[in-house]
Amino acid sequence: MSIHEHPLVIPGPKAQDMLGIVSLPAPVAPQQNTGVVIVVGGAQYRVGSHRQFVQMARFLAAAGYPVLRFDFPGMGDSPGAPVAFEDSAPHIAAAIDALHGQHSKVDKVVLWGLCDGASASLLYMKAHQDPRVVGMVLLNPWVRSDAGLARAQVKHYYRQRLMEPDFWRKLAAGGVGWRALRSLGSNLRTMRQNPPKTLTFQELMALGWQAFECKMMLILSERDLTAQEFVEHAKTHPAWRGLLSRPGVTQHWVHGADHTFSSTSAQHEVQAVVLAWLNDLHR
């Protein structure tokens, strides 16, 4: 199925206009009234690692879903000072407005975000509780903290290393094993740090998740420390208790995938899972 793409300027807050690319189904094709806004995370722009945002947008548009991907200020072709993901809610709101303005049939939106783009999507719902947002697709959400990273490394890296005979051979020979043990000790100390007294962005994410009553798709990479850190945080932090098992939350692990789903098979799997979830959203 053919699609139509064109650029647009998104009027952003504080006169920080943003560049977006809209991917629309062909005029003769069936068109959904649910659009998708791709929220870019990290030091990325609208194309994404391995062109994954381009491919996702075109794949979903070919299936009938209008899609907008855009550059935050200071990234890609958008001028201005860079915006931290914790402060991106007004820019996400402007992007949702822009997609609706480009396609009058779109009255519902799904936010699709990778890494701190997923975190920004949850923070947006905490700040706005936008009724237009009827679903979220969250890929490897970012909840990085010193204590959380230490916990994930101890569980998913050092535990495995301590079970490897090669580690103990190096330790006996005076090799890198001693450095690994010192690093393990440092991580164990970091895990015991006292939590901050004010609400962290991770807790605000949890509040956004808790307030969101529509469906979510959580996609996690098997070979990604960020994904493992998120799961550990959600399992151990009181603010996240029970959120992953709420009705309407679907989890999908992509086996063998890295953080950005760089392999062709991982990209195709994510595309298929997202499309099936979107189609189910309309039933």
C-alpha positions in Angstrom: 0.0 0.0 0.0 1.4 3.4 -0.9 1.7 6.3 1.6 2.1 10.0 1.5 4.7 11.9 3.5 5.3 15.6 4.0 7.2 17.9 6.4 5.5 20.4 8.6 6.5 23.1 11.1 5.0 22.4 14.6 4.5 25.6 16.6 6.2 24.8 19.9 6.2 26.5 23.3 8.3 29.6 23.9 8.5 30.1 20.0 10.5 26.9 19.7 9.2 25.6 16.5 9.8 22.0 15.7 10.2 20.1 12.4 7.9 17.1 11.9 7.3 14.5 9.2 3.8 13.2 8.8 3.2 9.8 7.2 -0.3 9.3 5.9 -2.1 6.4 4.3 -2.9 6.8 0.6 -6.1 8.7 0.0 -7.8 5.7 -1.5 -6.8 3.4 1.4 -8.8 2.7 4.6 -7.8 5.2 7.3 -8.0 4.8 11.0 -9.1 7.6 13.3 -6.2 6.8 15.7 -2.9 8.4 14.9 0.5 7.6 16.3 3.0 10.2 17.6 6.5 8.9 17.9 8.3 10.5 20.8 12.0 10.5 20.2 14.3 9.7 23.1 18.0 10.4 23.8 20.4 12.2 21.5 18.3 11.2 18.5 16.2 12.9 15.9 13.2 11.9 13.9 14.9 9.2 11.8 16.1 7.0 14.8 18.8 4.5 15.1 19.0 2.2 12.0 16.2 4.4 10.6 13.8 2.5 12.8 11.4 5.5 13.3 11.2 6.0 9.6 10.5 2.4 9.0 7.9 2.2 11.8 6.1 5.3 10.6 5.9 4.1 7.1 4.9 0.5 8.1 2.0 1.8 10.3 0.9 4.4 7.7 0.7 1.6 5.1 -1.6 -0.2 7.5 -3.9 2.8 7.7 -2.5 4.7 10.7 -1.4 8.4 10.4 2.0 8.8 12.1 4.0 11.9 13.1 7.6 11.8 14.1 9.4 15.1 15.0 12.5 16.7 16.3 12.6 18.2 19.7 14.2 21.7 19.9 17.9 21.6 19.5 17.8 18.2 17.8 17.8 17.3 14.1 16.4 20.2 12.1 14.6 21.9 15.0 16.3 25.1 16.2 16.7 26.2 19.8 18.2 24.9 23.0 17.9 21.1 23.7 15.0 20.1 26.0 15.4 17.5 28.7 12.9 14.6 28.5 11.6 15.6 32.0 10.5 19.0 30.4 9.1 17.8 27.1 5.4 17.6 27.9 4.5 20.9 26.2 6.3 19.8 23.1 4.5 16.5 23.0 1.2 18.3 23.4 2.1 20.5 20.4 2.9 17.4 18.3 -0.5 15.9 19.1 -2.2 19.1 18.1 -0.2 19.1 14.9 -1.2 15.6 13.9 -4.8 16.4 14.5 -4.5 19.5 12.4 -3.0 17.5 9.6 -5.6 14.9 9.5 -9.1 16.0 10.7 -10.3 12.4 11.0 -7.7 11.7 13.8 -9.4 12.2 17.1 -7.4 9.6 19.2 -3.7 9.3 19.6 -1.2 6.6 20.7 2.2 7.7 22.0 5.1 5.5 20.9 8.4 6.1 22.7 11.8 4.4 23.1 14.0 4.8 26.1 13.5 8.3 27.6 10.9 8.9 24.8 8.9 6.2 26.7 9.6 8.0 30.0 8.6 11.3 28.5 5.3 9.8 27.4 4.5 8.8 30.9 5.5 12.1 32.3 3.3 13.8 29.7 0.3 11.8 31.0 1.2 12.7 34.5 1.3 16.4 33.6 -1.7 16.6 31.2 -3.9 13.4 31.5 -4.8 14.2 27.9 -8.1 12.4 26.9 -7.0 12.2 23.3 -4.3 9.7 24.3 -5.9 6.2 24.2 -2.8 4.1 24.3 0.9 4.0 24.8 3.6 1.8 23.4 6.7 2.0 25.7 10.0 0.4 24.6 12.8 -0.1 27.1 11.7 2.8 29.4 14.5 4.8 31.0 14.5 4.9 34.8 18.3 5.2 35.3 19.6 6.0 38.8 22.9 5.1 40.4 21.2 2.7 42.8 19.0 1.2 40.1 21.9 0.7 37.7 23.9 -0.9 40.4 21.1 -3.3 41.2 20.6 -4.3 37.6 24.4 -4.9 37.1 24.6 -7.0 40.2 21.7 -9.2 39.2 22.2 -9.4 35.4 26.0 -9.1 35.0 27.9 -10.0 38.2 25.8 -13.0 39.1 26.5 -14.5 35.7 30.2 -13.6 35.9 30.6 -15.3 39.3 29.2 -18.5 37.8 31.8 -18.6 35.0 34.9 -20.8 35.5 36.9 -18.3 33.4 36.3 -15.6 36.0 37.8 -17.7 38.8 40.8 -18.7 36.7 41.5 -15.0 36.0 41.1 -14.2 39.7 43.5 -17.0 40.7 46.0 -15.7 38.2 45.8 -12.2 39.5 43.9 -10.9 36.3 40.9 -8.7 35.9 38.9 -10.8 38.3 40.0 -8.6 41.3 38.9 -5.4 39.4 35.5 -7.1 38.9 35.2 -7.9 42.6 36.0 -4.3 43.5 33.5 -3.1 41.0 30.9 -5.5 42.5 31.6 -4.1 46.0 31.1 -0.6 44.7 27.8 -1.5 43.2 26.6 -3.1 46.4 27.4 0.0 48.3 25.6 2.2 45.8 22.5 0.0 46.0 22.2 1.0 49.7 22.0 4.7 49.0 19.2 6.5 50.7 16.4 7.6 48.4 15.9 11.4 47.6 13.3 13.2 49.7 11.5 14.8 46.7 9.6 13.0 44.0 12.0 11.6 41.4 11.2 11.5 37.7 10.8 7.7 38.1 8.1 8.3 40.7 6.4 10.8 38.5 6.4 8.2 35.7 4.7 5.7 38.0 2.1 8.3 38.8 1.5 8.9 35.1 1.2 5.1 34.6 -1.2 4.8 37.5 -3.4 7.7 36.2 -3.6 6.2 32.7 -6.6 4.0 32.4 -6.2 3.0 28.7 -4.2 0.2 27.2 -0.4 0.0 27.2 2.1 -2.1 25.3 5.4 -2.6 27.0 8.2 -3.9 24.7 11.5 -5.0 26.2 14.8 -6.1 24.8 16.3 -9.3 26.2 19.9 -8.0 25.8 19.4 -4.5 27.1 20.5 -3.3 30.6 18.0 -0.4 30.4 15.1 -2.9 30.0 16.5 -5.0 32.8 16.9 -2.0 35.0 13.3 -0.9 34.3 11.9 -4.3 35.3 14.0 -4.4 38.5 12.9 -0.9 39.4 9.2 -1.7 38.7 9.5 -4.8 40.9 11.2 -3.2 43.8 10.1 0.4 44.1 6.9 0.9 46.1 5.5 3.6 43.7 5.5 0.9 40.9 3.9 -1.9 43.0 1.4 -3.8 40.8 1.6 -1.5 37.8 3.1 -4.0 35.4 0.3 -6.5 36.1 -2.6 -4.1 35.7 -5.4 -5.0 33.3 -4.7 -3.5 29.9 -1.0 -3.8 30.2 0.6 -6.1 27.6 4.3 -7.1 27.9 6.4 -8.5 25.1 10.0 -9.5 25.3 12.0 -9.4 22.0 14.5 -12.3 22.5 18.1 -11.5 21.5 17.4 -7.8 20.9 19.6 -4.9 21.9 18.4 -1.5 23.2 17.5 -0.1 19.7 16.3 -3.4 18.2 19.1 -3.0 15.6 18.7 -6.4 13.9 16.3 -6.7 11.0 14.4 -9.6 12.7 14.0 -7.5 15.9 12.7 -4.5 13.9 10.2 -6.6 12.0 9.0 -8.3 15.2 8.4 -4.9 16.9 6.5 -3.7 13.9 4.3 -6.7 13.8 3.6 -6.6 17.5 2.8 -2.9 17.5 0.4 -3.3 14.5 -1.4 -6.2 16.1 -1.8 -4.3 19.3 -3.1 -1.2 17.5 -5.6 -3.3 15.5 -6.8 -4.9 18.8 -7.2 -1.4 20.3 -10.2 -0.9 17.9 -12.0 -4.1 18.7 
